[in-house]
Amino acid sequence: MKIERFQTLVSKNPDNELFRFSLAQALIDDERHEEAIEQLDFCINKKDDWMMAEILKGKSLLALSRPADAKPVLERALHLAVDQHHEAPEAEVRKLLESL
């Protein structure tokens, strides 16, 4: 239900990165990681300092058993978390990177 709602919003507002981010979250909740990554890439291309989009992309890549692809994404997310003084996301990303 959430996916369809956000797909409709994205189809009506294709340049709206907030709708695309919400769609990505719904897709992740449904374990549709490839589709989520497409939406997250749009968000990251629109706002290159969007830490949460980077984190979710990295986690989706890990869920798809693509750790080599996830590592640089998570490293960028860590850099953003440190720069933006977000301690909880920083700790989460450090833990993910340690597991690689």
N, C-alpha and C positions, 0 to 999 in steps of 0.2 A: 504494500500500500504506500509506504513512504517513498519507495523508488519511483513508482508511477507519478506520484505528486511532484517530486522534484524533476523528473524527466519532462513533465508538462511545463513546469516553470522554466527549465533550461531551453526547451524548444521555443518558448515565447520570448525569452530573454537570453539568447545564446552568448552574449558577452558578459553576463553577470557572473563573476567569479564566486560570489557567495552562494548562489544557487548551485553552481557546479561543485563547490566544496560540500554542500549539504548532500548532494546526490552521491558524491564519492563516499561520504560517511555511511549513507544508506546501503550502497553497494558493498562496502566492507562488511557491514553488519550481516549481509546476505552471502558473504564469502565470494563475492564476484570481484576479485582483486584486479584482474586485467582491466576490466571496465573502469574500476575506481582509479587506477593509475592514469588512464587517459584523462579523466576529469582533473586529477591532481596536477598533471603536467600542464594543463591549461591554466590552473590557478598559479602555479609556480612561474610560468612564463609571463603571467600578468603582474605578479607581485613577487619579485625574486627574494624577498626577505620573509616570506610566509613560512615560518618555522613549523607550524602544525601540519601544513600540507607536505612539507619535506618528511616529517616524522611518519605520517600516515603512508606516504609513498614507500619509505624504507621498510615499514612493517609489512606492507602489502607484498613487496618484493621478497621479504623473508618468508611470508606465508606461501609464496609460489616457489619456494626452495631455490631462490636466486641470490644467495648471500654475496656473491662477487658484485652483483649490480646494486645490492642494498648498501654495501659498505660506503661508497662515496656519497650516497644520498644521506646516510646517517651521519657521516662526518660533517657534511654541510649543515645538517640540522643541529648538530652539536655546536658548531661555530655560531650559528644564529642564536641558539639558546644562551650561550655564554655572552654574546654581544648584547642581547636583549635582557639579560639578567633574569632569566626564567629558570629558577633552581630545580623545580620538580621535573620539568621536561629534560633539563640537562642531565639529571641523575638517571632518568629513564633511558635516554639515548646512550649514555656511558655504559649502562648495563647491557643494552643491546649490542653495542660494539664489542664489549668484552666477550660476549658469547660467540662472536665470529671467529 
